[in-house]
């Protein structure tokens, strides 16, 4: 007679250790659990203590009574720490996902409890549901390679520098307007500063002139740094240039937006369909419907 396998053995779920991480500047809070419905086992390690982190993983397996060989599934919210911790966990054999924090469901009550402990238990609960097959409980951020991540710095720095330039320019214009002066503020502002007159024809007073000079010096430094980044961009690798040139064939795409789309959109992300492209760009419709009494379109998700 053929030997049969007992039902208890064939249907017993595989033991999995779930770990949610709440990353702070000085400490990391870890939440461990095996199944939904149970209170999380929480521990704290010093921020950046990788050996301490993995030590707590081993202790959690022993504490929760699961074998050393059990899978470890983890997650943390995308933020300041980026993807370096994600890469470390993968190297350690941990199945990690980086969660888009804006995709996490939120209680709509006017007042709700919010602490690190509450957030950690919530994230752990969502992770367990995600690992059990509910893939829509939160959005997962795609992790670029270190090289792909490095390529994004140039476009992001250029955008940041231009925003700073605009802020300094507006500040200088505001200071001049306070004494009745309407003047163009550009690269050669420092050369004409001494000739600027107030509304009554008198020269600028000493403190205002000194402040404007310092603002002008910072503005000139920004102009030089913007030019340096743009020169560096023109020397980029051939593959990146080809992507930008193809994008510029589309109407409305210039050099700056071409580089931005090239490194942020199409440089490393994988799109399965046009809906995913529209979703990332924020160009998807947002209907608002409740039964037959309320139906309206809210416009695109991101202007």
ZARO-252617 format. One line per 2 residues: number of its first residue (from 1); their letters; for each residue x, z negated, y of C-alpha. Coordinates in nm, 3 decimals. Each point is the difference from the previous one (the first is absolute). Last residue first. Layout:
residues N
NUM = A = X:Z:Y  ... .
END
This chain:
residues 303
303 = XX = -0.099:1.213:6.897  -0.002:-0.189:-0.329 .
301 = XX = -0.290:-0.020:-0.247  -0.176:0.307:0.137 .
299 = XX = -0.343:-0.039:0.155  -0.240:-0.290:-0.050 .
297 = XX = -0.275:0.212:-0.158  -0.347:-0.152:-0.004 .
295 = XX = -0.273:-0.102:-0.238  -0.199:-0.320:0.034 .
293 = XX = -0.358:-0.045:-0.120  0.008:0.197:-0.323 .
291 = XX = 0.230:-0.233:-0.193  0.311:-0.115:0.182 .
289 = XX = 0.229:0.281:0.114  0.315:0.011:0.209 .
287 = XX = 0.203:0.315:-0.064  0.374:0.009:0.080 .
285 = XX = 0.129:0.358:-0.013  0.366:0.062:-0.094 .
283 = XX = 0.273:0.095:0.247  0.206:-0.319:-0.012 .
281 = XX = 0.321:0.190:-0.071  0.052:-0.187:-0.328 .
279 = XX = -0.361:0.069:-0.100  0.022:0.367:0.095 .
277 = XX = 0.304:0.050:-0.223  -0.168:-0.190:-0.284 .
275 = XX = -0.310:0.216:0.037  0.214:0.315:-0.018 .
273 = XX = 0.092:-0.071:-0.360  0.260:-0.167:-0.222 .
271 = XX = 0.240:-0.093:0.279  0.351:-0.123:-0.079 .
269 = XX = 0.187:-0.168:0.285  0.369:0.077:0.048 .
267 = XX = 0.061:0.226:0.301  -0.357:0.121:0.036 .
265 = XX = -0.158:-0.271:0.211  0.253:-0.228:0.166 .
263 = XX = 0.320:0.207:0.001  -0.141:0.348:0.058 .
261 = XX = -0.306:-0.110:0.195  0.223:-0.175:0.255 .
259 = XX = 0.250:0.286:0.010  -0.277:0.253:0.061 .
257 = XX = -0.159:-0.228:0.262  0.325:0.009:0.197 .
255 = XX = 0.072:0.371:-0.046  -0.351:0.126:0.067 .
253 = XX = -0.314:0.015:-0.213  -0.312:0.118:0.186 .
251 = XX = -0.035:0.324:-0.192  0.172:-0.004:-0.339 .
249 = XX = 0.332:0.183:-0.031  0.162:-0.322:0.121 .
247 = XX = -0.068:-0.154:-0.342  0.218:0.260:-0.171 .
245 = XX = 0.281:-0.066:0.249  -0.025:-0.375:-0.058 .
243 = XX = 0.026:0.038:-0.376  0.298:0.237:0.036 .
241 = XX = 0.176:-0.246:0.230  -0.034:-0.280:-0.256 .
239 = XX = 0.149:0.218:-0.275  0.291:0.107:0.222 .
237 = XX = 0.119:-0.353:0.070  -0.024:-0.142:0.351 .
235 = XX = 0.236:0.112:0.277  -0.286:0.067:0.244 .
233 = XX = -0.120:-0.354:-0.063  0.335:-0.146:0.107 .
231 = XX = -0.028:0.187:0.329  -0.355:-0.134:0.047 .
229 = XX = 0.121:-0.353:-0.075  0.278:0.031:0.261 .
227 = XX = -0.236:0.144:0.264  -0.238:-0.292:-0.052 .
225 = XX = 0.292:-0.243:0.025  0.116:0.152:0.330 .
223 = XX = -0.351:-0.013:0.148  -0.034:-0.361:-0.116 .
221 = XX = 0.324:-0.093:0.174  -0.122:0.167:0.320 .
219 = XX = -0.322:-0.203:-0.014  0.195:-0.322:-0.050 .
217 = XX = 0.212:0.087:0.303  -0.311:0.083:0.201 .
215 = XX = -0.158:-0.335:-0.084  0.320:-0.171:0.111 .
213 = XX = 0.001:0.200:0.324  -0.368:-0.075:0.059 .
211 = XX = 0.069:-0.370:-0.033  0.290:0.018:0.245 .
209 = XX = -0.209:0.198:0.251  -0.283:-0.252:-0.029 .
207 = XX = 0.236:-0.293:0.055  0.175:0.162:0.299 .
205 = XX = -0.296:0.126:0.201  -0.075:0.371:-0.010 .
203 = XX = 0.075:0.197:0.315  -0.233:0.014:0.297 .
201 = XX = -0.224:0.298:0.070  -0.321:-0.203:0.021 .
199 = XX = -0.125:0.098:-0.350  0.336:-0.090:-0.149 .
197 = XX = 0.299:0.235:-0.009  0.196:0.136:-0.299 .
195 = XX = 0.346:0.135:0.095  0.193:-0.262:-0.200 .
193 = XX = -0.197:0.088:-0.314  0.080:0.372:0.014 .
191 = XX = 0.289:0.009:-0.249  -0.154:-0.270:-0.221 .
189 = XX = -0.312:0.214:-0.059  0.194:0.294:-0.141 .
187 = XX = -0.162:-0.003:-0.345  -0.353:-0.024:0.127 .
185 = XX = -0.237:-0.193:0.223  -0.203:0.211:0.239 .
183 = XX = -0.087:-0.185:0.317  -0.296:-0.165:0.170 .
181 = XX = 0.121:-0.295:0.207  -0.240:-0.245:0.166 .
179 = XX = 0.189:-0.323:-0.067  -0.191:-0.094:-0.319 .
177 = XX = 0.003:0.369:-0.099  0.376:-0.019:-0.050 .
175 = XX = -0.033:-0.291:-0.242  -0.278:0.178:-0.189 .
173 = XX = 0.199:0.323:-0.026  0.297:-0.194:-0.137 .
171 = XX = -0.222:-0.172:-0.258  -0.158:0.331:-0.101 .
169 = XX = 0.342:0.155:-0.059  0.119:-0.304:-0.197 .
167 = XX = -0.307:0.009:-0.227  0.022:0.378:-0.048 .
165 = XX = 0.365:-0.029:-0.098  -0.085:-0.277:-0.248 .
163 = XX = -0.263:0.223:-0.159  0.253:0.283:-0.017 .
161 = XX = 0.252:-0.227:-0.170  -0.256:-0.111:-0.260 .
159 = XX = -0.095:0.359:-0.086  0.365:0.095:-0.035 .
157 = XX = 0.067:-0.304:-0.218  -0.290:0.091:-0.228 .
155 = XX = 0.114:0.360:-0.040  0.358:-0.105:-0.077 .
153 = XX = -0.093:-0.291:-0.226  -0.208:0.210:-0.239 .
151 = XX = 0.300:0.153:-0.177  0.112:-0.347:-0.112 .
149 = XX = -0.323:-0.050:-0.195  0.053:0.327:-0.183 .
147 = XX = 0.353:-0.104:-0.091  -0.111:-0.346:-0.117 .
145 = XX = -0.274:0.162:-0.214  -0.351:-0.013:0.137 .
143 = XX = -0.262:-0.251:-0.120  -0.360:0.116:0.003 .
141 = XX = -0.229:-0.272:0.131  -0.274:-0.113:-0.239 .
139 = XX = -0.355:-0.040:0.129  -0.212:-0.292:-0.113 .
137 = XX = -0.284:-0.082:-0.239  -0.030:0.372:-0.078 .
135 = XX = 0.211:0.005:-0.318  -0.229:-0.233:-0.193 .
133 = XX = 0.178:0.048:-0.337  0.107:-0.342:-0.124 .
131 = XX = 0.317:0.015:0.212  -0.208:0.044:0.315 .
129 = XX = -0.231:-0.289:-0.091  0.301:-0.226:-0.059 .
127 = XX = 0.155:0.117:0.328  -0.322:-0.070:0.191 .
125 = XX = -0.007:-0.358:-0.127  0.368:-0.044:0.089 .
123 = XX = -0.063:0.128:0.354  -0.290:-0.241:0.048 .
121 = XX = 0.199:-0.293:-0.137  0.286:0.084:0.235 .
119 = XX = -0.226:0.037:0.304  -0.162:-0.338:-0.068 .
117 = XX = 0.339:-0.169:-0.044  0.147:0.167:0.310 .
115 = XX = -0.300:-0.119:0.200  -0.314:0.168:0.128 .
113 = XX = -0.341:-0.166:-0.028  -0.286:0.208:0.134 .
111 = XX = -0.201:-0.005:0.320  -0.205:0.297:0.117 .
109 = XX = -0.081:0.094:-0.357  0.108:0.351:-0.097 .
107 = XX = 0.215:-0.107:-0.297  0.287:0.247:-0.019 .
105 = XX = 0.084:0.271:-0.255  0.366:0.097:-0.012 .
103 = XX = 0.064:0.359:0.117  0.170:-0.100:0.327 .
101 = XX = 0.267:-0.188:-0.197  0.123:0.316:-0.174 .
99 = XX = 0.138:-0.155:-0.318  0.349:0.059:-0.138 .
97 = XX = -0.012:0.019:-0.380  0.236:-0.167:-0.247 .
95 = XX = 0.045:0.038:-0.374  0.289:-0.245:-0.050 .
93 = XX = 0.289:0.127:-0.212  0.273:-0.158:0.215 .
91 = XX = 0.087:0.340:0.150  -0.367:0.041:0.097 .
89 = XX = 0.009:-0.338:0.172  0.306:0.098:0.203 .
87 = XX = -0.157:0.328:0.111  -0.315:-0.177:0.119 .
85 = XX = 0.214:-0.255:0.183  0.169:0.284:0.191 .
83 = XX = -0.333:0.161:0.088  -0.080:-0.124:0.349 .
81 = XX = 0.060:-0.365:0.084  -0.191:0.031:0.328 .
79 = XX = -0.328:0.092:-0.160  -0.167:0.135:-0.313 .
77 = XX = -0.186:-0.273:-0.184  0.143:-0.133:-0.326 .
75 = XX = -0.062:0.081:-0.364  0.101:-0.102:-0.350 .
73 = XX = -0.043:0.086:-0.367  0.224:-0.176:-0.252 .
71 = XX = -0.018:0.113:-0.361  0.045:-0.261:-0.271 .
69 = XX = 0.337:-0.023:-0.179  0.046:-0.368:0.087 .
67 = XX = -0.326:-0.078:-0.177  -0.301:-0.153:0.181 .
65 = XX = -0.079:-0.370:0.026  -0.084:-0.029:0.368 .
63 = XX = 0.289:-0.237:0.074  0.251:0.197:-0.208 .
61 = XX = -0.093:0.330:0.163  -0.004:-0.167:0.341 .
59 = XX = 0.350:-0.139:-0.055  0.136:0.348:-0.068 .
57 = XX = -0.163:0.140:0.315  0.126:-0.301:0.198 .
55 = XX = 0.357:0.083:-0.104  -0.057:0.361:0.110 .
53 = XX = -0.089:-0.118:0.351  0.284:-0.251:0.015 .
51 = XX = 0.247:0.276:-0.087  -0.151:0.217:0.272 .
49 = XX = 0.021:-0.263:0.274  -0.089:0.228:0.294 .
47 = XX = -0.249:-0.243:0.154  0.048:-0.347:-0.150 .
45 = XX = -0.232:-0.058:-0.294  -0.352:-0.140:-0.025 .
43 = XX = -0.222:-0.046:-0.309  -0.368:0.047:-0.073 .
41 = XX = -0.189:-0.003:-0.331  -0.319:0.183:0.086 .
39 = XX = -0.335:-0.154:-0.085  -0.172:0.170:-0.292 .
37 = XX = -0.283:0.251:0.028  0.202:0.308:-0.082 .
35 = XX = 0.270:-0.007:-0.264  0.372:-0.065:-0.031 .
33 = XX = 0.091:-0.147:0.338  0.294:-0.059:0.230 .
31 = XX = 0.008:-0.035:0.380  0.331:0.009:0.182 .
29 = XX = 0.057:-0.110:0.360  0.311:0.134:0.169 .
27 = XX = 0.180:-0.199:0.266  0.171:0.035:0.338 .
25 = XX = -0.133:0.330:0.140  -0.303:0.009:-0.226 .
23 = XX = -0.089:0.210:-0.303  -0.316:-0.090:-0.192 .
21 = XX = 0.067:0.116:-0.356  -0.255:0.051:-0.278 .
19 = XX = 0.111:-0.033:-0.362  -0.196:0.094:-0.312 .
17 = XX = 0.144:-0.092:-0.339  -0.143:0.219:-0.276 .
15 = XX = -0.096:-0.103:-0.354  -0.136:0.297:-0.194 .
13 = XX = -0.368:-0.025:-0.079  -0.109:-0.107:-0.351 .
11 = XX = -0.216:0.271:-0.150  0.204:0.090:-0.307 .
9 = XX = 0.113:-0.354:-0.080  -0.339:-0.169:0.019 .
7 = XX = -0.156:0.288:-0.192  0.217:-0.073:-0.303 .
5 = XX = 0.195:0.304:-0.122  -0.114:0.138:-0.333 .
3 = XX = 0.203:0.024:-0.319  -0.093:0.298:-0.218 .
1 = X = -0.128:-0.087:-0.348 .
END
